Every structure is written in structure tokens, then in C-alpha cells.
């Protein structure tokens, strides 16, 4: 039997109380946050949540209460009903690509274009620029290889791409015991 699920995304100026205000409504409505990612990006707080809600719940009431919180906090948001297909989808990557180099346009594009062209699924991307004087771009990408795709081919291609865009790239098997 499938669960009843909502996807929630929200972004807005960072302020104290965003997570507690939204999670309070969800708790009061009998909802459970099953998966989430939340982060601060240059003064903007962004969140994406996967929420299970009771089969007997009034979805319009949940959305209405959340909308009031979003408006009060000045957040841009979206709440949508989705199908539970988690039985058929693995939600974590098999490998992690780590990239370090000078910050410049095109890094994400070059890596993601190769992956897309080869049907390699990206399950998570994190990027950051660190350093004050000499800025270093860091990117971590979790990926799932398509059936029959050899990791050696990916490593060879990433080595060529690393030379082309002048960054360091390493690929490691994901430690799913920590997931």
C-alpha cells in the first residue's frame, strides 16, 4: 500500500524560526518529515522536504496552514501531492565525485553534461567556494551508474575533464552504511 506524500520546497531570507515554524505545523497536522535537505546560501535559507501525511488528513488544510507560515516568514514556496514510488527508487548514489579547483564558470555544466550524456544519474550535488584570497571551488556529486556502465570509463573521462577544466577530481565508492 502506498503512502500519502507531499513535496515541500521553500526559500527566503534567512531568519530564526523557519524550521521550527514549518515543522510545528507538520507535527500538529500529524505529518512526518521523511526526507529533507535544508541549507543557508548567501543569506537565503532553502529547504526541500518529503512529507508523509495521514490518509485521513485534509490536504487542503495542511496546505492552508503552511501557506500562512510561508507568508508570515516571507518565503517563496511550493507544496505538491506526489506518488509514493520509493519502493522502486534507490535514493542514494553508488559513487561520489569530489572536485577541487579554481572557481570559474562552467565547472558544474561540464561535469553534469558528461554524466547526463552517459545516463549517469545525479542523486545529490553540493558546491561551495572557500577561501578569502585564493578561492577554491569544491563540488561533491553523488551518482548512480547505469547498468553495465564501467567505473573505469567514468574515471578515465573524469581524468580527461579534470585536465580540460583545470581541476582535481577523484571518484570514490559511496559509503552507504552511513546513509
C-alpha positions as CSV (number, residue, x, y, z in Angstrom):
1,X,0.0,0.0,0.0
2,X,1.3,3.4,-0.9
3,X,1.8,6.3,1.5
4,X,0.3,9.8,1.0
5,X,3.2,12.2,0.3
6,X,3.7,15.9,-0.2
7,X,6.8,17.6,-1.5
8,X,7.5,21.0,0.0
9,X,10.1,23.5,-1.2
10,X,10.7,26.9,0.3
11,X,13.3,29.6,0.1
12,X,13.6,33.1,1.5
13,X,15.7,35.5,3.6
14,X,17.3,33.6,6.5
15,X,15.8,34.2,9.9
16,X,15.5,32.3,13.1
17,X,12.4,30.1,13.4
18,X,11.9,28.9,9.8
19,X,12.5,25.2,10.5
20,X,10.6,25.3,13.8
21,X,7.6,27.1,12.4
22,X,7.2,24.8,9.4
23,X,7.8,21.6,11.4
24,X,5.3,22.8,14.1
25,X,2.5,22.9,11.5
26,X,3.5,19.5,10.1
27,X,3.6,18.0,13.6
28,X,0.3,19.5,14.6
29,X,-1.3,18.0,11.4
30,X,0.1,14.5,12.1
31,X,2.7,14.7,9.3
32,X,6.1,13.1,9.3
33,X,9.2,14.6,7.6
34,X,10.7,11.6,5.9
35,X,13.5,13.2,3.9
36,X,14.8,16.7,3.8
37,X,17.6,18.9,2.8
38,X,17.9,22.4,4.2
39,X,20.8,24.9,3.8
40,X,21.8,28.5,4.0
41,X,23.0,30.0,0.7
42,X,24.3,33.6,0.9
43,X,21.7,34.8,3.3
44,X,18.9,32.7,1.7
45,X,17.5,29.7,3.6
46,X,16.4,26.9,1.3
47,X,14.6,23.7,2.1
48,X,13.1,20.7,0.3
49,X,11.1,18.2,2.3
50,X,9.3,14.9,1.6
51,X,6.4,14.7,4.0
52,X,4.2,11.7,4.8
53,X,0.7,12.7,5.9
54,X,-2.2,10.7,7.4
55,X,-4.5,9.1,4.8
56,X,-7.5,10.7,6.6
57,X,-5.9,14.2,6.6
58,X,-7.4,17.1,4.7
59,X,-4.6,18.1,2.4
60,X,-6.1,21.5,1.6
61,X,-6.0,22.3,5.4
62,X,-2.3,21.3,5.6
63,X,-1.5,23.5,2.6
64,X,-3.5,26.4,4.0
65,X,-1.7,26.2,7.4
66,X,1.7,26.0,5.7
67,X,0.8,28.9,3.3
68,X,0.1,31.1,6.4
69,X,3.5,30.3,7.8
70,X,5.2,30.9,4.4
71,X,3.5,34.3,4.1
72,X,4.4,35.2,7.7
73,X,8.1,34.3,7.1
74,X,8.2,35.9,3.6
75,X,9.1,32.6,1.9
76,X,8.6,31.6,-1.7
77,X,7.2,28.1,-1.6
78,X,5.5,25.1,-3.3
79,X,3.6,22.2,-1.8
80,X,2.6,19.3,-4.1
81,X,1.0,15.9,-3.7
82,X,3.3,13.2,-5.1
83,X,3.1,9.5,-5.7
84,X,5.0,7.1,-3.3
85,X,7.3,5.3,-5.7
86,X,10.1,4.8,-3.1
87,X,9.9,1.0,-3.4
88,X,11.2,1.3,-6.9
89,X,13.8,4.1,-6.5
90,X,17.2,4.0,-4.8
91,X,17.7,7.4,-3.3
92,X,21.4,7.4,-2.7
93,X,24.4,7.3,-5.0
94,X,26.8,4.4,-5.7
95,X,29.8,6.7,-6.1
96,X,30.9,10.2,-5.0
97,X,32.8,12.5,-7.4
98,X,34.9,15.1,-5.5
99,X,36.2,18.2,-7.4
100,X,38.5,20.9,-6.2
101,X,39.9,23.8,-8.2
102,X,39.9,27.5,-9.0
103,X,36.4,28.9,-9.2
104,X,35.3,29.6,-12.7
105,X,32.1,29.3,-14.8
106,X,31.4,26.0,-16.5
107,X,32.5,23.5,-13.9
108,X,29.0,22.2,-13.0
109,X,28.0,22.2,-16.6
110,X,31.0,20.3,-17.9
111,X,30.7,17.5,-15.3
112,X,26.9,17.3,-15.4
113,X,26.8,17.3,-19.2
114,X,29.1,14.3,-19.4
115,X,27.1,12.5,-16.7
116,X,23.8,13.2,-18.5
117,X,25.1,12.2,-21.9
118,X,26.1,8.8,-20.4
119,X,22.9,8.2,-18.5
120,X,24.6,8.6,-15.1
121,X,22.0,9.7,-12.6
122,X,22.9,12.5,-10.2
123,X,21.3,12.0,-6.7
124,X,23.0,14.9,-4.8
125,X,25.1,17.9,-5.6
126,X,26.8,20.2,-3.1
127,X,29.0,23.1,-4.1
128,X,30.9,25.7,-2.2
129,X,33.5,28.4,-2.7
130,X,36.0,28.6,0.2
131,X,39.0,30.8,0.9
132,X,39.4,34.5,1.1
133,X,42.4,35.4,-1.1
134,X,42.7,32.2,-3.2
135,X,39.2,31.0,-3.7
136,X,38.7,27.2,-4.2
137,X,35.7,25.7,-5.7
138,X,34.5,22.4,-4.1
139,X,31.9,20.2,-5.6
140,X,30.6,16.8,-4.3
141,X,28.3,14.8,-6.6
142,X,26.6,11.5,-5.6
143,X,25.9,9.4,-8.7
144,X,24.2,6.2,-9.8
145,X,25.8,4.4,-12.7
146,X,23.5,2.8,-15.3
147,X,23.5,-0.9,-15.7
148,X,26.6,-2.1,-17.5
149,X,28.5,1.2,-17.2
150,X,32.1,0.5,-16.1
151,X,33.5,2.7,-13.3
152,X,36.9,2.7,-15.2
153,X,35.2,4.5,-18.1
154,X,33.9,7.2,-15.7
155,X,37.3,7.6,-14.0
156,X,39.0,7.9,-17.4
157,X,36.5,10.5,-18.6
158,X,36.8,12.5,-15.4
159,X,40.6,12.5,-15.7
160,X,40.3,14.0,-19.2
161,X,37.7,16.5,-18.0
162,X,39.8,17.5,-15.0
163,X,42.7,18.3,-17.3
164,X,40.4,20.3,-19.7
165,X,38.9,22.5,-17.0
166,X,42.0,22.5,-14.7
167,X,40.6,21.0,-11.5
168,X,41.3,17.9,-9.4
169,X,38.7,15.2,-9.5
170,X,38.5,12.0,-7.5
171,X,35.9,9.2,-7.5
172,X,35.1,7.0,-4.5
173,X,32.5,4.4,-3.8
174,X,29.8,5.8,-1.6
175,X,29.7,4.5,2.0
176,X,26.1,3.6,2.1
177,X,26.5,2.3,5.7
178,X,26.4,6.0,6.8
179,X,23.2,6.7,4.8
